[in-house]
Amino acid sequence: MDFSIKTLDPKAASAKTACIICGVFENRKLPAFTAALDAGGHIAAALKAGDISGKAGSTLLLRKLDGVAAERVLLVGLGADEEVAERDFLNANESAYKALANLGAADAINALTLVDVKKRDLGWRIESATLAAFNAEYKPDFLKSKREDAYPLKKLALGVASAKEATLAKQHLAAAIATGNGVNLARELADLPGNVVTPTYLGNTAKKLAKDFKFDVEVLERKQIEALKMGSFLSVANGSDEPPRFIVMKYNGGKAKEAPVVLVGKGITFDTGGISIKPAANMDEMKYDMGGAASVFGTMRTIVEMGLKLNVVGIVAACENMPSGRATKPGDIFTSMSGQTVEVLNTDAEGRLILCDALTYAERFNPAAVIDIATLTGACVVALGHHTSGLFTRHDEAHDALADEILAAGRQSGDVAWRMPVFDIYQDQLKSNFADIPNMGTPGAGSIIAACFLERFTRKYTWAHLDIAGTAWRSSPKGATGRPVGLLTQFLRQRTAK
């Protein structure tokens, strides 16, 4: 889809397009732009007759209105208040693009971006409306013999009130396009099946991204991983015929000696649970266990396209977790890259086993901060459901500041997180008679205990952990969300602005 910014002057009716999208309120009042279109009174009459309620997301299509150059006018409800609520604005845009999917309009103007939204500015409106269009256009039917019809809309102009606003809007539009591309890359990698997206596939994807977007990449294979003494990572990889890959992407957009932000993604391309095998029901969804890795790929693509003035390293530890004669058995003990020994009590708690070596590897970059992203625990879904990612950090001044940055980025992007505790008292639940640390704790606080395990491998830098088990994909209808690319991108944008 081609995007542009269009200044919509008071002569609203003269805008030529296949469809113009404009808002109406529940109180039957019209935003200024919609009122300017309604010289013939047809929109006011439709509201009075109850043809559209004005409730957020309600829609009504009108054709060939008197004095209006646009072929169609799509009315969209904005809710009760003339200063629109954030959720109502998002619903309105989502509903508008859904309605356009069933029309023959190849181009459209979205004038919803002209309305005021509570506590949000023009930039937010432009970015939100653009990302909603990316979401509407995305289809996960890559491997169907006959793909669904492509989204009919090819050109979308987003409305602003003046030339001065247009300059700012274009900057936000460019950022939104880059973010949308990154989100949809993450979605595609996660939605493709495990027999396509293998660790080797992810390694090749990293090489292609690096070539296309001009950043550095290393893809380490088994012998190199063994040389690094990543015994914990290999304890998971050993059960599969698919060879592991350890992927390091380096974007140097900042100053030469500036400490980078390091993103570490869990890349289990399929998770059977290993010897501690999962129940059969919904196991197909375990192709999504590389959602953290997908978000690192998506974020790297986004920030390079944006040209952020920041150094960022993206690390992905990728393998399958399979049962076989070579697979790790409950009770086995391995030595991690850090030198700490780990007793594997449950082979389905494998994400922390690959992440701990990746987090140790991150030390070599002397990072400004490290954030790991993982579909780590079902316990996080129990705690926070499918709307909010779990955020875990230590509790001190530096980590409180990092947590505040991440939470603020979530609020700004709409890709929200909630902070959970990582108090020292929880470490008492991680004890082994036979090794330095077990990969499972005593019952209770499962997502916190998983974070406490990771915390033991991050004490040389400032660190945060995002558990995205509830937010990386949906089960009905099944599909990846691309989260938390939006949150991570906004976090890095904020750091650049500082």
ABEGO torsion letter per residue (X at the ends): XBBBBBBBBABAAABBBABBBBBBBAAGBBBAAAAAAAAAGAAAAAAAAGABAGBBGBBBBBBGBBGBABABBBBBBAEABABBBAAAAAAAAAAAAAAAAABABABBBBAAAABBBBGBBAAAAAAAAAAAAAAAABBAAAABABBBBBBABABBBBBBABAAAAAAAAAAAAAAAAAAAAAAAAAAAAABBAAABBAAAAAAAAAAAAAAAGBBBBBBBAAAAAAAGBAAAAAAAAABABBBBBBBBBBBABBAABBBBBBBBBBBABBAGEABBBBABGAAAAAAAAAAAAAAAAAAAAAAAAGBBBBBBBBBBBBBBBBBAABBBBGBBBBBAAGBBBBBABAABAAAAAAAAAAAAAAAAGBABBBBBBBABAAAAAAAEAABBBBBBBBBAAAAAAAAAAAAAAAAAGBBBBBBBBBAAAAAABBBAABABBABBBBEGAAAAAAAAAAAAAAABBBBBBBAAAAABBAOBBEBAGOAAAAAAAAAAAAAAX
